[in-house]
Amino acid sequence: MHESCKTGRRAFIRAAGAVGGALLLAGCGPKTPSAGRTGSSPSDTPKSAEDVSPPEDLMREHGVLRRILLIDAEILRRLDANQDFPPGALADAAVIIRTFIEDYHEKLEEDFLFPRFRKANRLVDLVDVLLEQHKAGRRLTDVVTRLADLQALQLPDSRRMLADSLGRFIRMYSPHAAREDTVLFPALHEIVAADEYDALGDDFEKKEHDLFGDDGFEKIVDRVATIEKTLGIYDLTQFTPRE
């Protein structure tokens, strides 16, 4: 059976109209120029499915980033209100940012996307800014990691420094992710051939499995949900405006 028949988090049918374009698959036979990796499960599952393109993969990972930004915003709110919060929640969020976003997601962009855009002379100015922001984000994560400690949080200066770092991180990464989702990622299929586009998806899959094992994305999402529950911001209904 072709490797693209592996089950995994890519085993679902993408919603129509998702960014990157649908790649219709006819079973799990050898790839054709228009076929990407399939997430089809074994023979009891219909063979016709739509795969997840590399940009969609990256955009789902941005969903993890955005949920961490919400966690950071809640902690920042408590800092501004001089309220306590569990330091472990902040430390866990910083670990996810460092391991999943910076050392994995951003490295995919830096190793596989940015060089291709530079080679094609497309969106080079944007790529330069994005790369500089990656570096700035890592510096801010260093500060947050250092201050995510109960003893440090008892010091007014440390709390002010933490609040400043969280605020700058949130302010930078909200537009950063939005610009990638709406400009950079949709342009990827315009600068690479179909077979190279498919190969990128395979590279992303392998890297994820190497770093996080099977169902790595789901495990990360579960960890984020645990932090949200610790802070009391998991229940989505609380964000619905009431009359």
Secondary structure, 3 states (H helix, E strand, C coil): CCHHHCCCCCCCCCCCCCCCCCCEEECCCCCCCCCCCCCCCCCCCCCEEECCCHHHHHHHHHHHHHHHHHHHHHHHHHHHCCCCCCHHHHHHHHHHHHHHHHHHHHHHHHHHHHHHHHHCCCCHHHHHHHHHHHHHHHHHHHHHHHHCCHHHHCCHHHHHHHHHHHHHHHHHHHHHHHHHHHHHHHHHHHHCCHHHHHHHHHHHHHHHHHHHCCCHHHHHHHHHHHHHHHHCCCCHHHHCCCC
